[in-house]
Amino acid sequence: MTSPAPPAVFDESPAARRREQRGWYFYDWANSAFPTTVLTVFLGPYLTSIAESAACAKDFAGVAAATCMDTFDQLARANPGLGYVEVLWMDMRPSAFYPFVVGTAAVLQIILMPIAGALADHTGRKKELMGFFAYLGALATLAMWFVADGRYLLGGLLYLVASLSFACAFIIYNSFLPDIATADERDRVSARGWGFGYLGGFLLLAVNLGMYLGHGALGLSEGDAVRLALASAGVWWGGFTVIPLLRLRNRRAHAAGAQSAGQAVAGSFRQLGRTIRELRLYPLTLAFLVAYLIYNDGVQTVISFSATYASEELGLGRDIQISAILMVQLVAFFGALLLGRLARSYGAKRVVLAALVAWTAVVSVAYFLPRGSAVAFFAMGFAIAIVMGGTQALSRSLFSHVIPKGKEAEYYSLYEISDKGSTFLGSYTLSLALQLTNSYRLAIVSLIAFFVLGGVLLALVNMPKAIRAAGNQVPEKI
């Protein structure tokens, strides 16, 4: 029998850690192109228009293409039974296609993320798996260049692949944080990574918005400009991923060739089952996850609802919304660094609790914003940007302290599931508030409950006890 290879000896000096940390930051820089350029701005409206063009070609062939696109809603209302596209043997309105794909992606992420996390921890090949998912997602995003001429199903499929890959790579990326930073360094490192992400997303989005707004002067059609923007996010994501892959190191030894791929996957399933069963042994870790799910619910819903609130309730145009998105991305970079610095003095938990108080205040003020006031909307966006990045970055570093050794990727998959679960709760709360009151102002105020309840639960979590229960060192400030 072949004896196992001796464990690798790593240089864990401060200089070596800083080298890895700088490489780690660049994955946030790389992958932020996907949520900003693709999800926040371009893909939703473009994929809907592609689905509408397919419905025009199928059901309204006698109407000129440009006329059909301009009057699609009126044509569909005037012709019941027409104006649908086929999706999985169902007839679906083009306007419902993109939300359907997003919802499907969220469900699949909840299923696949724990598997990816367990596989990373079971095999020890975290860097290789992160690279695989990152490049699969980047290639799918690059291939969005070919989404044109009614190919809405291709666009939906590419989005599914890119979104699932983004989620799986991100949980493995997060799981490197306990490896590359000591307990006292994690708040700073996490905040810098999140800040780098906002800055990278801002830079690419600014270039793409300039190209989109000036597409005529560049000799591009509007559709070509959108497809170039989508493809550029794939190039950015894949190109900058090279840096963390060169800098990060796998800490846990694995026996190369000892298992087939099928055995590794089966082993990861067994390990995932054990992790879920063992979670009851760490009730304070579970309590933190529940608190995070609730207050992050409010954070994510405010972010996703802001554009709708601006257009439907405040009557602000697309140009104002785009400018606000750019401003938020830039300010959030500095906000993440600021809250990371405050965490070093006051502790991450206190800073997150203070940020939740700020979120409550911002949402309360949103109720009183005057209609048509771009200045007031920008002021609200500025306040959101200051606390947004820090809330997410410090929550990530707080969670890293309550994960048992060797379970980092699996536990971060549960963390990300809490993140995805937020999209359901927040959407249902807003829908119910709008259904009962028909008021966007009352709907957004309803989100205060998430910040208050999540903050109270977080305040009740004894973090030093939770950290010791997980077998980790309690940092000087928590």
MONOR-V5090 format. One record per pair of residues at least 12 apart in sequence whose C-alpha atoms are under 7 Angstrom apart, sorted by the first residue. I is the first residue (numbers start at 1). J is the second residue. If there is no record, write none. Layout:
BEGIN
i | j
I | J
I | J
END
This chain:
BEGIN
i | j
7 | 253
8 | 253
17 | 180
17 | 181
19 | 247
20 | 180
20 | 247
20 | 248
21 | 180
23 | 243
23 | 244
23 | 247
23 | 248
24 | 244
24 | 248
25 | 192
25 | 193
25 | 196
26 | 240
26 | 243
26 | 244
27 | 240
27 | 241
27 | 244
28 | 193
28 | 194
28 | 196
28 | 197
29 | 196
29 | 197
29 | 200
29 | 201
30 | 200
30 | 236
30 | 237
30 | 240
30 | 241
31 | 237
32 | 197
32 | 198
32 | 200
32 | 201
33 | 201
33 | 204
33 | 233
33 | 236
33 | 237
34 | 233
36 | 201
36 | 205
37 | 205
37 | 230
37 | 233
38 | 230
42 | 226
44 | 98
47 | 98
47 | 152
47 | 155
48 | 94
48 | 95
48 | 97
48 | 98
50 | 148
50 | 149
50 | 150
50 | 151
50 | 152
51 | 85
51 | 94
51 | 150
51 | 152
52 | 69
52 | 94
53 | 69
53 | 150
54 | 85
54 | 150
55 | 83
55 | 84
55 | 85
56 | 68
56 | 83
59 | 82
59 | 83
101 | 156
105 | 160
105 | 163
105 | 164
106 | 420
109 | 164
109 | 167
110 | 417
113 | 167
113 | 168
113 | 413
114 | 272
114 | 410
114 | 413
114 | 414
115 | 268
115 | 269
116 | 168
117 | 171
117 | 172
117 | 409
117 | 410
117 | 413
118 | 268
118 | 269
118 | 271
118 | 272
118 | 409
118 | 410
119 | 264
119 | 265
119 | 268
120 | 409
121 | 406
121 | 407
121 | 409
121 | 410
122 | 267
122 | 268
123 | 254
123 | 264
124 | 250
124 | 252
124 | 253
124 | 254
125 | 250
126 | 172
126 | 250
127 | 245
127 | 248
127 | 249
127 | 250
130 | 169
130 | 172
130 | 173
131 | 245
133 | 165
133 | 166
133 | 168
133 | 169
134 | 165
134 | 166
134 | 169
134 | 238
135 | 238
136 | 165
137 | 161
137 | 162
137 | 165
137 | 166
138 | 162
138 | 234
138 | 235
138 | 237
138 | 238
139 | 234
140 | 158
140 | 161
140 | 162
141 | 158
141 | 162
141 | 230
141 | 231
141 | 233
141 | 234
142 | 230
142 | 231
142 | 232
142 | 234
142 | 235
143 | 231
144 | 158
144 | 227
144 | 230
144 | 231
145 | 227
145 | 228
145 | 230
145 | 231
171 | 409
171 | 412
171 | 413
171 | 416
172 | 409
174 | 412
175 | 408
175 | 409
175 | 412
178 | 400
183 | 473
183 | 474
183 | 475
184 | 475
184 | 476
186 | 397
187 | 340
187 | 343
187 | 348
187 | 394
187 | 397
188 | 340
188 | 341
190 | 393
190 | 394
190 | 396
190 | 397
191 | 336
191 | 337
191 | 340
191 | 390
191 | 393
191 | 394
192 | 336
192 | 337
194 | 336
194 | 389
194 | 393
195 | 332
195 | 333
195 | 334
195 | 336
195 | 337
195 | 389
196 | 333
198 | 329
198 | 330
198 | 332
198 | 333
199 | 329
199 | 330
199 | 333
202 | 326
202 | 329
202 | 330
206 | 326
208 | 229
211 | 225
212 | 225
212 | 226
282 | 469
284 | 461
284 | 466
285 | 402
285 | 466
287 | 461
288 | 458
288 | 461
289 | 415
289 | 418
291 | 454
291 | 457
291 | 458
292 | 454
293 | 418
293 | 419
293 | 422
294 | 450
294 | 454
295 | 450
295 | 451
295 | 454
295 | 455
296 | 419
296 | 422
297 | 422
297 | 423
297 | 425
297 | 426
297 | 450
298 | 426
298 | 447
298 | 450
298 | 451
301 | 423
301 | 426
307 | 321
309 | 440
313 | 371
313 | 440
314 | 370
314 | 371
314 | 372
315 | 371
315 | 372
316 | 372
316 | 374
324 | 378
324 | 381
328 | 381
328 | 382
328 | 385
331 | 382
331 | 385
331 | 386
332 | 385
332 | 386
332 | 388
332 | 389
335 | 385
335 | 386
335 | 387
335 | 389
335 | 390
336 | 389
336 | 390
339 | 351
339 | 390
340 | 390
344 | 477
346 | 477
347 | 477
347 | 478
348 | 394
348 | 398
348 | 478
349 | 478
352 | 391
352 | 394
353 | 455
355 | 387
355 | 391
356 | 451
356 | 455
360 | 448
360 | 451
362 | 380
363 | 444
363 | 445
363 | 448
364 | 445
367 | 441
367 | 445
401 | 467
401 | 472
402 | 466
402 | 467
402 | 470
403 | 470
404 | 470
404 | 471
430 | 443
END
